[in-house]
Amino acid sequence: MIKLKKIRINYKKIILDFIPAFLGVLVALILSNWNEQRKENEFIKKSIVSIYNDNKTNLERIDFQLTQLQNHIDTFDYYRNTPLSLMDLIVKNNGVTTSEYTQTGWNILENSKLVTKIDYELLTGLSDNSKAIGLWGEYKKRITNILYSSLESRKVNDKKRMYVLFRDAHNSTIRFKRNSEQIDSLLNVKYADILELN
């Protein structure tokens, strides 16, 4: 009988010792999860702000690029049947100036596990913009390759080729601008609180 009483007392003591330890571990786990969630939210907030700023910068650069491309289109169309060389036509527009586009915020977010916490429509738009930026890079290469290999050419066909290339780049840049405007609108509506636009 005495042994049974001692065993009961030991179980009570063990249970009473276990409860504070269990509560301590539980509180530590809750605090750890809260801290991790806070860090994730801060990362997402910084990413959204960076995406917003990148997009605003890109929209300004797109407008500049569209003006440049339109000038080249008009020049190559107007002087197509003249004896002027490709170089002469490029000089008329003060050379070929190209814009550099950025997606730093998107690049960082895209490679993180937190990308799944972003609105699907925004993800789609940012992915499309990545493709548009890559396509713009291809247009720049093609334009410079043709120009540098044929600067002295006066052939109508070379002028037509440049005209078509500038036109394609212009149309692609218009699509890029529309998509960037949609992203801007989406950010202003769905992420206004993060961007403190209210």
MODELLER restraints for C-alpha pairs under 7 A, 6 or more apart:
rsr = mdl.restraints
at = mdl.atoms
rsr.add(forms.Gaussian(group=physical.xy_distance, feature=features.Distance(at['CA:45:A'], at['CA:194:A']), mean=6.08, stdev=0.5))
rsr.add(forms.Gaussian(group=physical.xy_distance, feature=features.Distance(at['CA:47:A'], at['CA:105:A']), mean=4.99, stdev=0.5))
rsr.add(forms.Gaussian(group=physical.xy_distance, feature=features.Distance(at['CA:47:A'], at['CA:106:A']), mean=6.98, stdev=0.5))
rsr.add(forms.Gaussian(group=physical.xy_distance, feature=features.Distance(at['CA:47:A'], at['CA:109:A']), mean=6.27, stdev=0.5))
rsr.add(forms.Gaussian(group=physical.xy_distance, feature=features.Distance(at['CA:49:A'], at['CA:195:A']), mean=6.11, stdev=0.5))
rsr.add(forms.Gaussian(group=physical.xy_distance, feature=features.Distance(at['CA:50:A'], at['CA:105:A']), mean=4.73, stdev=0.5))
rsr.add(forms.Gaussian(group=physical.xy_distance, feature=features.Distance(at['CA:51:A'], at['CA:103:A']), mean=6.73, stdev=0.5))
rsr.add(forms.Gaussian(group=physical.xy_distance, feature=features.Distance(at['CA:51:A'], at['CA:105:A']), mean=4.76, stdev=0.5))
rsr.add(forms.Gaussian(group=physical.xy_distance, feature=features.Distance(at['CA:51:A'], at['CA:106:A']), mean=5.90, stdev=0.5))
rsr.add(forms.Gaussian(group=physical.xy_distance, feature=features.Distance(at['CA:52:A'], at['CA:187:A']), mean=6.98, stdev=0.5))
rsr.add(forms.Gaussian(group=physical.xy_distance, feature=features.Distance(at['CA:54:A'], at['CA:102:A']), mean=5.94, stdev=0.5))
rsr.add(forms.Gaussian(group=physical.xy_distance, feature=features.Distance(at['CA:54:A'], at['CA:103:A']), mean=5.85, stdev=0.5))
rsr.add(forms.Gaussian(group=physical.xy_distance, feature=features.Distance(at['CA:55:A'], at['CA:180:A']), mean=6.45, stdev=0.5))
rsr.add(forms.Gaussian(group=physical.xy_distance, feature=features.Distance(at['CA:55:A'], at['CA:184:A']), mean=6.95, stdev=0.5))
rsr.add(forms.Gaussian(group=physical.xy_distance, feature=features.Distance(at['CA:58:A'], at['CA:101:A']), mean=5.63, stdev=0.5))
rsr.add(forms.Gaussian(group=physical.xy_distance, feature=features.Distance(at['CA:58:A'], at['CA:102:A']), mean=6.79, stdev=0.5))
rsr.add(forms.Gaussian(group=physical.xy_distance, feature=features.Distance(at['CA:59:A'], at['CA:177:A']), mean=6.51, stdev=0.5))
rsr.add(forms.Gaussian(group=physical.xy_distance, feature=features.Distance(at['CA:59:A'], at['CA:180:A']), mean=6.73, stdev=0.5))
rsr.add(forms.Gaussian(group=physical.xy_distance, feature=features.Distance(at['CA:61:A'], at['CA:99:A']), mean=6.00, stdev=0.5))
rsr.add(forms.Gaussian(group=physical.xy_distance, feature=features.Distance(at['CA:62:A'], at['CA:173:A']), mean=6.94, stdev=0.5))
rsr.add(forms.Gaussian(group=physical.xy_distance, feature=features.Distance(at['CA:62:A'], at['CA:177:A']), mean=6.46, stdev=0.5))
rsr.add(forms.Gaussian(group=physical.xy_distance, feature=features.Distance(at['CA:65:A'], at['CA:98:A']), mean=6.47, stdev=0.5))
rsr.add(forms.Gaussian(group=physical.xy_distance, feature=features.Distance(at['CA:65:A'], at['CA:99:A']), mean=6.20, stdev=0.5))
rsr.add(forms.Gaussian(group=physical.xy_distance, feature=features.Distance(at['CA:66:A'], at['CA:170:A']), mean=6.15, stdev=0.5))
rsr.add(forms.Gaussian(group=physical.xy_distance, feature=features.Distance(at['CA:66:A'], at['CA:173:A']), mean=6.89, stdev=0.5))
rsr.add(forms.Gaussian(group=physical.xy_distance, feature=features.Distance(at['CA:69:A'], at['CA:166:A']), mean=5.99, stdev=0.5))
rsr.add(forms.Gaussian(group=physical.xy_distance, feature=features.Distance(at['CA:69:A'], at['CA:170:A']), mean=5.89, stdev=0.5))
rsr.add(forms.Gaussian(group=physical.xy_distance, feature=features.Distance(at['CA:71:A'], at['CA:93:A']), mean=6.88, stdev=0.5))
rsr.add(forms.Gaussian(group=physical.xy_distance, feature=features.Distance(at['CA:72:A'], at['CA:93:A']), mean=6.86, stdev=0.5))
rsr.add(forms.Gaussian(group=physical.xy_distance, feature=features.Distance(at['CA:72:A'], at['CA:166:A']), mean=6.81, stdev=0.5))
rsr.add(forms.Gaussian(group=physical.xy_distance, feature=features.Distance(at['CA:73:A'], at['CA:163:A']), mean=5.48, stdev=0.5))
rsr.add(forms.Gaussian(group=physical.xy_distance, feature=features.Distance(at['CA:73:A'], at['CA:166:A']), mean=5.96, stdev=0.5))
rsr.add(forms.Gaussian(group=physical.xy_distance, feature=features.Distance(at['CA:73:A'], at['CA:167:A']), mean=6.25, stdev=0.5))
rsr.add(forms.Gaussian(group=physical.xy_distance, feature=features.Distance(at['CA:75:A'], at['CA:89:A']), mean=6.59, stdev=0.5))
rsr.add(forms.Gaussian(group=physical.xy_distance, feature=features.Distance(at['CA:76:A'], at['CA:89:A']), mean=6.76, stdev=0.5))
rsr.add(forms.Gaussian(group=physical.xy_distance, feature=features.Distance(at['CA:76:A'], at['CA:159:A']), mean=6.14, stdev=0.5))
rsr.add(forms.Gaussian(group=physical.xy_distance, feature=features.Distance(at['CA:76:A'], at['CA:163:A']), mean=5.55, stdev=0.5))
rsr.add(forms.Gaussian(group=physical.xy_distance, feature=features.Distance(at['CA:77:A'], at['CA:163:A']), mean=6.54, stdev=0.5))
rsr.add(forms.Gaussian(group=physical.xy_distance, feature=features.Distance(at['CA:80:A'], at['CA:156:A']), mean=5.86, stdev=0.5))
rsr.add(forms.Gaussian(group=physical.xy_distance, feature=features.Distance(at['CA:80:A'], at['CA:159:A']), mean=5.86, stdev=0.5))
rsr.add(forms.Gaussian(group=physical.xy_distance, feature=features.Distance(at['CA:80:A'], at['CA:160:A']), mean=6.98, stdev=0.5))
rsr.add(forms.Gaussian(group=physical.xy_distance, feature=features.Distance(at['CA:81:A'], at['CA:156:A']), mean=6.14, stdev=0.5))
rsr.add(forms.Gaussian(group=physical.xy_distance, feature=features.Distance(at['CA:83:A'], at['CA:154:A']), mean=5.89, stdev=0.5))
rsr.add(forms.Gaussian(group=physical.xy_distance, feature=features.Distance(at['CA:84:A'], at['CA:154:A']), mean=5.85, stdev=0.5))
rsr.add(forms.Gaussian(group=physical.xy_distance, feature=features.Distance(at['CA:85:A'], at['CA:151:A']), mean=6.79, stdev=0.5))
rsr.add(forms.Gaussian(group=physical.xy_distance, feature=features.Distance(at['CA:85:A'], at['CA:152:A']), mean=5.34, stdev=0.5))
rsr.add(forms.Gaussian(group=physical.xy_distance, feature=features.Distance(at['CA:85:A'], at['CA:153:A']), mean=5.21, stdev=0.5))
rsr.add(forms.Gaussian(group=physical.xy_distance, feature=features.Distance(at['CA:85:A'], at['CA:154:A']), mean=4.28, stdev=0.5))
rsr.add(forms.Gaussian(group=physical.xy_distance, feature=features.Distance(at['CA:86:A'], at['CA:151:A']), mean=5.19, stdev=0.5))
rsr.add(forms.Gaussian(group=physical.xy_distance, feature=features.Distance(at['CA:86:A'], at['CA:152:A']), mean=6.16, stdev=0.5))
rsr.add(forms.Gaussian(group=physical.xy_distance, feature=features.Distance(at['CA:86:A'], at['CA:153:A']), mean=5.88, stdev=0.5))
rsr.add(forms.Gaussian(group=physical.xy_distance, feature=features.Distance(at['CA:86:A'], at['CA:154:A']), mean=6.43, stdev=0.5))
rsr.add(forms.Gaussian(group=physical.xy_distance, feature=features.Distance(at['CA:86:A'], at['CA:159:A']), mean=6.73, stdev=0.5))
rsr.add(forms.Gaussian(group=physical.xy_distance, feature=features.Distance(at['CA:87:A'], at['CA:151:A']), mean=4.94, stdev=0.5))
rsr.add(forms.Gaussian(group=physical.xy_distance, feature=features.Distance(at['CA:87:A'], at['CA:152:A']), mean=6.21, stdev=0.5))
rsr.add(forms.Gaussian(group=physical.xy_distance, feature=features.Distance(at['CA:90:A'], at['CA:96:A']), mean=6.62, stdev=0.5))
rsr.add(forms.Gaussian(group=physical.xy_distance, feature=features.Distance(at['CA:101:A'], at['CA:133:A']), mean=6.67, stdev=0.5))
rsr.add(forms.Gaussian(group=physical.xy_distance, feature=features.Distance(at['CA:106:A'], at['CA:126:A']), mean=6.98, stdev=0.5))
rsr.add(forms.Gaussian(group=physical.xy_distance, feature=features.Distance(at['CA:109:A'], at['CA:115:A']), mean=5.74, stdev=0.5))
rsr.add(forms.Gaussian(group=physical.xy_distance, feature=features.Distance(at['CA:122:A'], at['CA:183:A']), mean=6.39, stdev=0.5))
rsr.add(forms.Gaussian(group=physical.xy_distance, feature=features.Distance(at['CA:122:A'], at['CA:186:A']), mean=7.00, stdev=0.5))
rsr.add(forms.Gaussian(group=physical.xy_distance, feature=features.Distance(at['CA:125:A'], at['CA:179:A']), mean=6.43, stdev=0.5))
rsr.add(forms.Gaussian(group=physical.xy_distance, feature=features.Distance(at['CA:125:A'], at['CA:183:A']), mean=6.24, stdev=0.5))
rsr.add(forms.Gaussian(group=physical.xy_distance, feature=features.Distance(at['CA:129:A'], at['CA:176:A']), mean=6.46, stdev=0.5))
rsr.add(forms.Gaussian(group=physical.xy_distance, feature=features.Distance(at['CA:132:A'], at['CA:176:A']), mean=5.97, stdev=0.5))
rsr.add(forms.Gaussian(group=physical.xy_distance, feature=features.Distance(at['CA:139:A'], at['CA:169:A']), mean=6.27, stdev=0.5))
rsr.add(forms.Gaussian(group=physical.xy_distance, feature=features.Distance(at['CA:192:A'], at['CA:198:A']), mean=6.40, stdev=0.5))
